[in-house]
Amino acid sequence: MATAVKTTTTELGDSRVRVRAEVDADAVERELNVAARELGRDLKTAGFRKGKVPPPVVIQRVGREAVLDEAVRRALPGWYERALIDAGVVTVGDPKIDMSELPDKGSPLRFSIEVAVRPPAKLGDYSQLEVGRREPEVADEQVEAELDRLRESLASLETVERPAREGDFVVVDFVGRVDGEAFPGGEARGYLLELGSGRLMEGFEEQLDGAEGGEDREVRATFPEDYRAEELAGKEAVFDVSVKEIKEKRLPELDDDLAAEAGGFDTLDELRADIESRLEEADAEAIEREFREAAVDAAVAVSEVELPEEVVHAKAHEMWELTARRLRAQGIDPSQYLQITGKSEHDLIDESQPEAERALARESVLAALVEAEGINASDDELLDALRAAAQGQGGREPSEKKLRKSLERARAEGRDDVLREDIAMRKAVDLLVERATPISVEQAKARDKLWTPEKESPEEAKQLWTPG
């Protein structure tokens, strides 16, 4: 059952609000009893089995204030979410939550939230937008580059009886020492190393140039001053290296045999045609993504949105937190990522301010467009979104009954509003794209339009923004 949270909202200016929230006394008591049951699992009390101590006894033994403190700590995130849903605000960045004191028995819990919110937008005339759209094009060089990558993937390594040179692979055993002592990670056997790859310490691979199979060499290399293992940073290491084999990479010939091995094609021309077709398809999809984003940017250009510096900074901080969560999900420690980039969290947040400003402006304009056009999301569209999310996580397609239960639960908890807005914003982008008039890149340049494809790097084009 969703907790009743009453709110009042006060505008603070510069796209900041204060939300005062009140949680009714019954909800507080329910959470108090839940916390008492949890604490009672580890409590030993005469006359009761372990884990079976009733909540009133736990409260009496531990003290109401201590149990209530634990209850509030557990429940506050959910109450915070309910308060923002009830207030109908879209937050930007981290909130400042203030709760002066815990309530007495029978009294409601009161707390306040100060937080930045998405700025409002004053829409311009978005009905006659002209947006640059490039024509699909696949250059011969792109096809050749794909063929080169294909040959690389099918390359073989063959042992050769000659001195090693850059581009060769050497199979080595090595043991490294610093100040005469072995160090963690400094030993390997049967290690396959490509000379010139730069995988090992600077200067290591160059000292194996000209080595032959069966030869032993002493390699000296210095750890970087900023090496992650501080006890090794800046120190010289001496490696005893035993070269076992020299292997040369052999690329397959660019012929019909390659076409057959790569995909069962009869001729090389058929393989080329298939690569060209796939590149054209990928380029067409990229053009569509670019055009959708450009249409949104064109709508932003004719609209008015005030973006206070503090709110932009909050958005940039929010974007870094999202990046950090994604890194953790991939098993990467954000602190290691910062060390690799050689930048601090503060540096990355400052650098992302222009991107944060663009994202805020786009979201504000789309939200205003949703309201102006009366765009909404139906239950069927929500079910489709939930179904796609479930399949995107690698699971089987959920049953219709299970999907509807998920929707009912989200609605009861107030979480369906976020999903509805995301779908509505995507429909707003569809509307802009439908109404926009495509013009050539040359026309867009001549008219000094906001966007041309040349302003997007290849890497950026792969991760174009969409609402949510």
Secondary structure, 3 states (H helix, E strand, C coil): CCCCEEEEEEEEECCEEEEEEEECHHHHHHHHHHHHHHHHCCCCCCCCCCCCCCHHHHHHHHCHHHHHHHHHHHHHHHHHHHHHHHHCCCEEEEEEEECCCCCCCCCCEEEEEEEEECCCEECCCCCCCEEECCCCCCCHHHHHHHHHHHHHHCCEEEECCCCCCCCCEEEEEEEEEECCEEEEEEEEEEEEEECCCCCCCCCCHHHHCCCCCCCEEEEEEECCCCCCCCCCCCCEEEEEEEEEEEEEEECCCCCHHHHHHHHCCCCHHHHHHHHHHHHHHHHHHHHHHHHHHHHHHHHHHCCEECCCHHHHHHHHHHHHHHHHHHHHHCCCCHHHHHHHHCCCHHHHHHHCHHHHHHHHHHHHHHHHHHHHHCCCCCHHHHHHHHHHHHHHCCCCCCCHHHHHHHHHHHHHCCCHHHHHHHHHHHHHHHHHHHHCEEECHHHHHHCCCCCCHHHCCHHHHCCCCCCC
